Amino acid sequence: MPEPIHCVILDDYQGVALSYADWSSLDGVTVSAVGDHVADEDLLAEILEGAEVLVLMRERTPLTRALLARVPSLRLVVTTGMRNAAIDLEACRERDVVVCGTGALATPTVELTWALILGLARHLVAESELFADATTPWQSTVGTDLAGATLGVVGLGRIGSRVAVVGAAFGMDVIAWSPHLTAERAAEAGVRSVSKHELFAGSDFVSLHLALAASTRGIVAEPELAAMRPSAYLVNTARAGLVDTGALVAALAEERIAGAGLDVYDEEPLPGDHPLLALSNVLAVPHLGYVTEGNYRTFFAEAVEDVAAWRAGSPVRVVG
């Protein structure tokens, strides 16, 4: 009888990966899930020793060339979603490691984007904290109206276009920019195409929805932040690398912009001494954009399908 194949699932923060799919359908495969994020390469190599299949949750743990060399048993990597910049695809190809992905829903990130916008506009965190303290005023802030305000959408793809639709439903004037956006594409989405400077200078809320690439890394830096109004907010549920974090921290600390809603960071989990954590005008959550039941069921059910197809000799949803 052949030895069972061992599969390891990393970064199962909520401890639900095994319950959102029928892993028992994979005969001859033992599955274990690791809940805590493991940043130490030595410990990670020890955890993965002997594993032939690795399931990665988006970009929580990098799969580097160095780590691959320390796990020679690895033959299949499954990433949730079809993009994972933290995987060294070239190194995987060199070692004949197959990389497969899964589907992903666009709506969860759209919904979280609006949770952040609304939370910023109505100062929900501050008011909720004060509500529990009987010694503080019953009300202490004045909210920002969305109706009549301008929403600037940077990146009008499957997520950005949905964010734009919600903005219009709130009665906002929605404008958009991306490096290759045309006036025709913007009109199809029901928004106006403007220049990059016009978007940052004229928006009350700027929401980022670009993919991270060499051409978009740092696309929001000091000039863009300087163009924003002191009353404006920046929201990023896309990728941290789109923004110059140092420039953003400075703009927030000096109150040159009103605040930021953030779901993505250069380092995750965020270190306890990170300057973002000390800023009162930041509404931040720990990369929850895609973390919903619907997405998790899609991720893990299709991860099981990926493993089964690979074992049958016909891998599906191959990445790279």
Secondary structure, DSSP 8 states (H G I E B T S, - for coil): ----EEEEE---TTS-TTTSS-GGGSTTEEEEE--S----HHHHHHHTTT-SEEEE-TTSS-B-HHHHHT-TT--EEEESSS--TTB-HHHHHHTT-EEE-----SHHHHHHHHHHHHHHHTTHHHHHHHHT-TTS-S--------TT-EEEEE--STTHHHHHHHHHHTT-EEEEE-TT--HHHHHHTTSEE--HHHHHHH-SEEEE-----TTTTT-B-HHHHHHS-TT-EEEE-S-GGGB-HHHHHHHHHTTSSSEEEE---SSSS--TT-GGGG-TTEEE-SS-TT-SHHHHHHHHHHHHHHHHHHHTT---SB--
